[in-house]
């Protein structure tokens, strides 16, 4: 029997609501991060990584590199540091992070400038602070287009982290993405490489820092494989819970 117009609309809405409910289904709770079915879909295809996936992987790296010296800042906190409209309240927000006690701090930088828009923005980059070298380094896989956003974070946190003479460096040798959607994967890959460098060679090589490590390791094929590795990581953790 053919559906009437109103019945068809109602049926279509039911299907749409079911699809949304499925996408919103919780699939994994890891530390303080909850991933949903839609996040798995993002990892399964060539799509732009959202805040939750980056927060999940930063939390995973924190478990892998469990040093009190290292802080991987969640995207939501990095965004609020960048866009907080009330400088006075920012101090109370930042102090619990104990930034002055960390030796290595990594911020994911998003180009969203609208605090009313959740999951906004269209590009990710990474800002890393290394205390022994007293330097902030910005890594942008699209040639520094997030530079203004990274500098806002730098200017906001430098007084909480280090002396005011801490330098800001735009790393021109950051590996470049070859498409319009892998920027978040470059952020996660570079974050992992920096953490690995810090634990293995950090105090031995302060002049070049992690630059040569990233240049050698972070290639388009490596990044493509990392998407699959992250997908398998999520699935393996799902199987264990």
N, C-alpha and C positions, 0 to 999 in steps of 0.2 A: 504494500500500500504506500502511495506517495504521501509524504508529509506536507501539511499545509505550510504556508509562509511563516506564521508565528511559531508553529511547532518546530519547523526547521531551524529558525533562529534560536529557540530555546535549546534544541539539541546541540547546535554548534557552540553555544555558550557553555553548556555542560562539558563538552569535549575540551574546550579551551581551559576551563577551570581545572579539569582533571590533569591536563598537560602541565599547567602551572604548579599544581600540587605535587606532581611527580618531580618536576624540576627543583622544587623547594624541599624535597625530601632529604633529611639528614642521612649522610652515609658514613661519616667518620667524625669522632671527637678525638682530637689529639692535643694534649696539654690544654691550653685555653682556646683552641681553634676548632670551629665546627665547619666541616666541608659538606656541601650539598650536591645533589645529583647533577645540577647544572655545572658545578665546578669540574666534575668528571667529564662532562661533555666538552668543556673548554679545553681540557688537557688532551682529549681524544682527537681534536681537530686543530687545524692551523688558526687558532684564535688568540686574541689579545688576553694576557693573563690579568685577572682581577685582583683586588686587594686580598681576598681570602686565601687565594692560592699562594701569593707571595708571603703572606703572614704565616701560613702553614709551613712553607719551606724554610723560612727564617727560624721558626720554632724548632723544626727538625735539625737545622744546623746548630742551633743552640744546644740541643741534646748531644750532637756529635762532637762539638767543640765546647765542652762543659767547663770552660775556664772563667773564673770571676773577672778576668781582665777584658773579656770580649762581650760586647753588647750589640745585638742585632735588633734595631728598633722596628717595631711593627709599622706597617704603612699608615694606619690610622693615627698613630702618635706622631710620626714624621709629618704627616699632613697638617695636624693641628699645630705643631710647632711652627710650620711655615705660614699658616693662615690665621693664627689666633688673633682676634681683633683687640684683645685686652692684654696689653703688655704686663700689667700689674698681676693678673691672675696666672700668667704664664710661669712665673717663678714657682708657685705652688704646684703647678703641673709638672715641671721639669725636675725639680729637686728630688722626688722619689726615684728617679732614674739613676741617681748617683753618678752622673756623667764625669765628674772630676776624678772618680776613682777608677775609671776604665782606661785601658791602654789602647784598645782598638774598638771603634764605634762605627757601625755601618747603618746609613739611612737610605731607605728607598725613596726616590724623589718622583713625584707625579706632577704633571703640568696642570692639574685641576686647580683653579683659583676660586671656586665657588663652594663655600662651606655648607650651602643648603643642598648641594647635589652629591648624594651618595654614589659611590662607584663612578665618579666622573673622571674626566681626563682622557687623553689619548696617547700618552707616552710616559715610559718609565726610564729613569736613569739611577745612578747610585753615587752617593757621597760617602767617603770613608775618611775617618780621622785616625791617624797613627801618632801616639803620644811621644814616643822617643824621637821621632823626626819632627814633631810639632807641626803637622801639616794636614790640611783637608784636601783630599783629591776627588775630583768629580770625573766619573766615568759615564760617558754618554755614547751609546751605540749608534746614534744618529748625528754625530758630529757636533755635539754641544748645544743642541737646540733647547735643552732644559737648563742651560747655564744660569739664567736669571732666577729660576726656582731654587736651584742648588745654592746660589749665593744668598738667597733669603734665609735658608736654613742655617748656613754658615754664620751669617751675621747675627742670627737670633741666638745660637747656642754657644758661640765661641767664648763668651764670658763665663759660661757655666762649665765649660770643658777645659779650657786651657788659658794661657796668658794671651793678652790681646795681640801679641806679635805672631800668633799662629798663622801660617800662610794658607792661601787658597790656590790650588793648582787645577787647571783644566787639562786633563790628560789627553793630549792629541793622538796618542798611539792606541787608544781604546779600540778594540776590534769593532768593525762596523757590521750592522745587521744588513741582510740582503733582501728583506721584505718589510712590510708595514706592520707586522704583528708580533715579532719575536723580541721586542725590547724588554719585556718582563723576564723572559728566559735569560737574556744577557745579564740582567741584574742578579738573578739567582746564581747563575754560573760564575760571575765575577765575585760575588759574595763568598761563594764556596772556595774559590781559588785564593782569595785574600786570607780567609781563615786558615786554610791549609798552609799558606806561606808563613803566617804569623806563628803557627805552632811548630813549624819545621825550621824556618830560616829567618824569622823576624828580627832577631837581635844581631844577626850576622851581616845583614845586607840592608842597611838603612839608606844607602845612597840611591840605589835603583828601586828600593822598596819591592813591590810585587809586580812591577811593570812588565818585566821580561817573562814572568810566569804566565801572566794573562795573555801576552802576545803569542806565546807558544801554545797555550792550551785552548783558548777560546776561539774556535773556528766555527763557521756555519754548520758543518757536519756535527761537531761536538754539541752545539746548541740544539740542533734537531734531535740528536740522540737523547739529550737531557730531557726533552719533553716526554719521550717514551719512558725514560727512567723514572721521572716524577709520577707518571701515570701508574707504573708498576709498583712504585713505593706506596702510593695511596691504596692500591688494590691489596697489596700484602698486609698493610696495616688494618684494612677493613676485614680481612680474613681472620685476623688475630683478636679482634674485639668481640 
